[in-house]
Amino acid sequence: MPELAEVETVRKNLDQFLRGQIIKEVAVDATDKFLYAFAGAKKVQKALAGAKITGSGRVGKYFWLELDKKPWPIFHLGMTGSVTIFFPGKKISKKKVWEGLKLQSKQDQSSPVRLWFCRFLIKMQNGTEVALIDPRRFGRIWLSDDPSNHPRIKKLGFDPLVKFPTANELHKRISKRRLAIKTVLLDQKLFAGIGNYLADEILFQTKMSPHRSGSELSLKDVTNLRKNIIAIIKKAVALDANYELFPKTWLFHHRWGKSKTAKVSTGQKIIHDEISGRTTAWVPTIQK
């Protein structure tokens, strides 16, 4: 599932390439009852057609486009959603490519709606096209006059890249939780946008066991945790969430597949446990 780093990368690239552009065409699949479960396909089409994109926003794993008219579209990419930007006739370096948002020239000149698993597509007046690809259909679109006050956004907790509380404030909240710290990090009502791989990476870099109870963490523990939450997410975003460019010392490169022989770059063994129904990769010899 795209996590905060991937979604922020989508948002900032859409903002960079679409701000100030006018939406010429909106292609929707009116038979798709999943993506348009909360905002009908025709309503989405009507809301966006002819609008100028004036900005963007994001909280956690939700992002939206700001238009010169309302309502505005809110997006969630679900488990397998991604966004592709096509630039007519313009070649883009492969370093700009990541699994979730691909910047590329459009090679297939056939109808863009024929893209595999394309659920939504907009075409700008300058020829740029943006497609939402979602093989498993867990992505959703909403329409709202005020996304930041939409019920789904309002219920989210702190976003590490927007307004993140002090260590003291976090400690007060975490110390009330008797659950494993891995579970606490995945609670979107407290940490908006942190998903499974980011939580594992944060705990690895903090040298903290995912099994430790939130209630037993000291202020010093939470201060260190907070520092790594911000540092890791900012690093991933700075690299456009391009996994190949993540530091070689990160757990990320070795955590997948549940291999019994998996090791981190320094040779310590990775253990795979299940915490709150989620696979958790960690290194007991490092994380205490």
C-alpha positions as CSV (number, residue, x, y, z in Angstrom):
1,M,0.0,0.0,0.0
2,P,1.3,3.5,-0.8
3,E,2.3,5.1,2.4
4,L,2.9,8.8,3.4
5,A,6.2,9.1,1.4
6,E,4.6,7.7,-1.8
7,V,1.4,9.8,-1.5
8,E,3.4,13.0,-0.7
9,T,5.5,12.3,-3.8
10,V,2.4,12.0,-5.9
11,R,1.0,15.3,-4.4
12,K,4.2,17.3,-4.9
13,N,4.6,16.1,-8.5
14,L,1.0,16.8,-9.4
15,D,1.4,20.2,-7.9
16,Q,4.6,20.9,-9.8
17,F,3.3,19.8,-13.2
18,L,-0.4,20.6,-13.0
19,R,-0.6,23.9,-11.0
20,G,-2.0,26.6,-13.3
21,Q,-3.2,24.1,-15.9
22,I,-6.8,23.8,-17.1
23,I,-8.5,20.4,-17.3
24,K,-9.6,19.9,-20.8
25,E,-11.1,16.3,-20.6
26,V,-12.1,14.0,-17.8
27,A,-12.4,10.3,-18.6
28,V,-14.3,8.1,-16.0
29,D,-15.7,4.6,-16.0
30,A,-19.3,5.0,-15.0
31,T,-19.6,1.3,-14.4
32,D,-16.9,1.3,-11.7
33,K,-18.8,1.2,-8.4
34,F,-15.6,1.0,-6.3
35,L,-13.5,4.1,-7.1
36,Y,-16.7,6.2,-7.3
37,A,-18.5,4.7,-4.3
38,F,-18.6,8.0,-2.5
39,A,-18.7,10.4,-5.5
40,G,-20.4,9.2,-8.7
41,A,-18.4,9.1,-11.8
42,K,-20.6,11.7,-13.6
43,K,-20.4,14.0,-10.6
44,V,-16.6,13.8,-10.6
45,Q,-16.5,14.4,-14.3
46,K,-18.7,17.5,-14.0
47,A,-16.7,18.9,-11.0
48,L,-13.4,18.7,-12.8
49,A,-14.1,19.5,-16.4
50,G,-12.9,23.0,-17.4
51,A,-11.5,23.7,-13.9
52,K,-8.1,25.3,-13.4
53,I,-5.8,23.5,-10.9
54,T,-4.6,26.1,-8.4
55,G,-2.8,23.9,-5.8
56,S,-3.0,20.7,-3.8
57,G,-3.1,19.3,-0.3
58,R,-2.5,16.2,1.7
59,V,-3.0,14.7,5.2
60,G,-1.8,11.2,5.8
61,K,-2.6,8.9,2.8
62,Y,-5.3,11.2,1.5
63,F,-4.5,14.0,-1.1
64,W,-6.5,16.4,-3.0
65,L,-6.4,18.9,-5.9
66,E,-7.4,22.5,-5.4
67,L,-9.4,24.0,-8.2
68,D,-10.7,27.5,-9.2
69,K,-14.2,26.2,-8.5
70,K,-15.7,23.8,-6.0
71,P,-16.1,20.9,-5.1
72,W,-12.5,19.6,-5.1
73,P,-11.5,15.9,-5.6
74,I,-10.0,13.9,-2.7
75,F,-8.1,10.8,-3.5
76,H,-7.0,7.7,-1.6
77,L,-4.8,5.2,-3.5
78,G,-5.9,2.1,-1.5
79,M,-3.6,-0.9,-1.6
80,T,-2.3,-0.9,-5.2
81,G,-3.3,2.5,-6.6
82,S,-0.7,4.6,-8.5
83,V,-0.7,7.8,-10.5
84,T,1.0,8.1,-13.9
85,I,1.8,11.5,-15.6
86,F,2.3,11.4,-19.3
87,F,4.1,14.3,-21.0
88,P,3.6,14.4,-24.7
89,G,6.9,14.1,-26.6
90,K,9.0,14.8,-23.5
91,K,11.6,12.3,-22.3
92,I,12.0,12.0,-18.6
93,S,15.1,10.4,-16.8
94,K,14.5,7.0,-15.3
95,K,15.7,8.5,-12.0
96,K,12.3,10.2,-11.9
97,V,10.4,6.9,-11.9
98,W,9.1,5.1,-8.8
99,E,6.5,2.4,-8.5
100,G,3.7,4.7,-7.5
101,L,4.1,7.7,-9.8
102,K,5.8,7.3,-13.2
103,L,6.9,10.4,-15.1
104,Q,7.3,9.3,-18.7
105,S,6.6,10.0,-22.4
106,K,3.4,8.4,-23.7
107,Q,4.5,5.7,-26.1
108,D,1.1,4.2,-26.9
109,Q,-0.8,6.8,-28.9
110,S,-4.1,4.9,-28.6
111,S,-6.9,6.1,-26.3
112,P,-5.5,6.7,-22.8
113,V,-8.6,5.1,-21.4
114,R,-7.3,1.7,-22.7
115,L,-4.4,1.8,-20.2
116,W,-4.5,-1.4,-18.1
117,F,-6.5,-0.9,-14.9
118,C,-6.9,2.9,-15.6
119,R,-9.9,4.0,-13.5
120,F,-9.7,7.8,-13.9
121,L,-7.9,10.1,-16.3
122,I,-7.7,13.8,-16.9
123,K,-6.1,15.6,-19.9
124,M,-4.9,19.1,-19.6
125,Q,-5.0,21.8,-22.2
126,N,-1.2,21.6,-22.7
127,G,-1.5,17.9,-23.5
128,T,-0.3,16.5,-20.2
129,E,-2.4,13.5,-19.0
130,V,-2.8,12.0,-15.5
131,A,-4.1,8.5,-15.0
132,L,-5.1,6.8,-11.8
133,I,-4.1,3.1,-12.1
134,D,-5.7,0.7,-9.6
135,P,-5.5,-3.1,-10.2
136,R,-7.2,-4.2,-7.0
137,R,-9.9,-1.4,-6.8
138,F,-9.3,-0.2,-3.3
139,G,-8.8,3.4,-4.3
140,R,-11.5,5.9,-3.7
141,I,-12.5,9.5,-4.8
142,W,-14.6,12.0,-2.8
143,L,-15.8,15.5,-3.6
144,S,-15.6,18.2,-1.0
145,D,-15.9,22.0,-0.7
146,D,-13.4,21.9,2.2
147,P,-11.1,18.7,2.1
148,S,-9.3,19.6,5.3
149,N,-12.6,19.5,7.2
150,H,-13.9,16.4,5.4
151,P,-14.9,13.7,8.0
152,R,-12.3,11.2,6.7
153,I,-9.6,13.8,7.0
154,K,-10.8,15.2,10.4
155,K,-10.5,11.8,12.1
156,L,-6.8,11.5,11.2
157,G,-4.1,12.0,13.7
158,F,-0.8,13.9,13.4
159,D,0.9,14.1,10.0
160,P,4.7,14.1,10.4
161,L,5.1,16.5,7.5
162,V,2.3,18.9,8.3
163,K,1.8,19.6,12.0
164,F,3.7,17.2,14.2
165,P,3.5,17.6,18.0
166,T,6.5,18.0,20.4
167,A,8.1,15.0,22.0
168,N,6.4,15.9,25.3
169,E,2.9,15.9,23.7
170,L,3.6,12.6,21.9
171,H,4.9,11.0,25.1
172,K,1.7,12.0,26.9
173,R,-0.4,10.3,24.2
174,I,1.8,7.2,23.7
175,S,2.2,6.6,27.4
176,K,-1.5,5.9,27.6
177,R,-1.2,3.1,25.1
178,R,-0.6,-0.4,26.4
179,L,-0.4,-1.8,22.9
180,A,2.9,-2.7,21.1
181,I,4.6,0.4,19.8
182,K,4.3,-1.1,16.2
183,T,0.5,-1.1,16.6
184,V,0.6,2.4,18.0
185,L,2.6,3.7,15.0
186,L,0.0,2.2,12.6
187,D,-2.9,3.9,14.3
188,Q,-4.0,6.5,11.8
189,K,-5.8,8.4,14.5
190,L,-2.5,9.1,16.0
191,F,0.1,8.9,13.2
192,A,-1.5,9.8,9.9
193,G,0.2,8.2,6.9
194,I,2.6,5.8,8.6
195,G,2.2,2.3,7.2
196,N,3.8,-1.1,7.6
197,Y,7.2,-0.6,6.0
198,L,7.7,2.9,7.4
199,A,6.8,1.8,10.9
200,D,9.4,-1.1,10.7
201,E,12.0,1.3,9.3
202,I,11.4,3.9,12.0
203,L,11.7,1.3,14.8
204,F,14.8,-0.2,13.3
205,Q,16.5,3.1,13.0
206,T,15.4,3.9,16.6
207,K,16.8,0.6,17.7
208,M,13.5,-0.1,19.4
209,S,11.7,-3.5,19.6
210,P,8.3,-3.4,17.9
211,H,6.9,-5.4,20.9
212,R,7.6,-2.8,23.5
213,S,4.5,-1.3,25.0
214,G,3.8,2.3,24.3
215,S,3.1,2.8,28.0
216,E,6.6,1.8,29.0
217,L,8.4,4.3,26.8
218,S,10.3,7.1,28.5
219,L,10.3,10.7,27.2
220,K,13.9,10.0,25.9
221,D,12.5,7.0,24.0
222,V,9.8,9.0,22.4
223,T,12.1,11.9,21.6
224,N,14.3,9.5,19.7
225,L,11.3,7.9,18.0
226,R,10.0,11.3,17.0
227,K,13.3,12.3,15.5
228,N,13.5,9.2,13.4
229,I,9.9,9.4,12.2
230,I,10.5,12.9,10.7
231,A,14.0,12.1,9.4
232,I,13.0,8.8,7.6
233,I,9.9,10.2,6.0
234,K,11.6,13.4,4.9
235,K,14.4,11.3,3.4
236,A,12.0,9.0,1.5
237,V,10.1,12.1,0.1
238,A,13.4,13.8,-0.9
239,L,14.2,10.7,-2.9
240,D,10.8,10.8,-4.6
241,A,10.0,7.5,-2.8
242,N,12.3,5.8,-5.3
243,Y,13.1,2.6,-3.4
244,E,16.3,2.0,-5.3
245,L,17.7,5.2,-3.9
246,F,16.9,4.5,-0.2
247,P,20.1,4.3,1.9
248,K,21.7,0.9,1.8
249,T,21.7,0.7,5.6
250,W,17.9,0.8,5.7
251,L,16.0,-2.3,6.7
252,F,13.7,-1.7,3.7
253,H,16.1,-3.5,1.3
254,H,16.0,-6.7,3.2
255,R,12.6,-6.9,5.0
256,W,10.5,-8.5,2.2
257,G,9.5,-12.1,1.6
258,K,9.8,-13.5,5.1
259,S,13.0,-15.2,4.2
260,K,14.5,-17.2,7.2
261,T,18.0,-16.2,6.0
262,A,17.2,-12.4,5.7
263,K,19.9,-10.1,7.2
264,V,20.5,-6.4,7.3
265,S,23.5,-4.8,5.6
266,T,25.6,-5.3,8.8
267,G,24.8,-9.0,8.9
268,Q,22.3,-9.3,11.8
269,K,19.4,-11.6,11.3
270,I,15.9,-10.3,10.5
271,I,13.0,-11.8,12.3
272,H,9.4,-11.7,10.9
273,D,6.7,-11.6,13.5
274,E,3.0,-10.8,13.3
275,I,1.8,-7.9,15.4
276,S,-1.8,-6.8,15.2
277,G,-2.3,-8.9,12.1
278,R,0.6,-7.2,10.2
279,T,3.9,-8.8,9.2
280,T,6.7,-7.1,11.2
281,A,10.3,-7.3,10.2
282,W,12.8,-6.5,12.9
283,V,16.3,-7.3,14.2
284,P,16.3,-8.5,17.9
285,T,20.1,-8.1,18.2
286,I,19.8,-4.4,17.5
287,Q,16.3,-3.4,18.6
288,K,15.7,-3.6,22.3
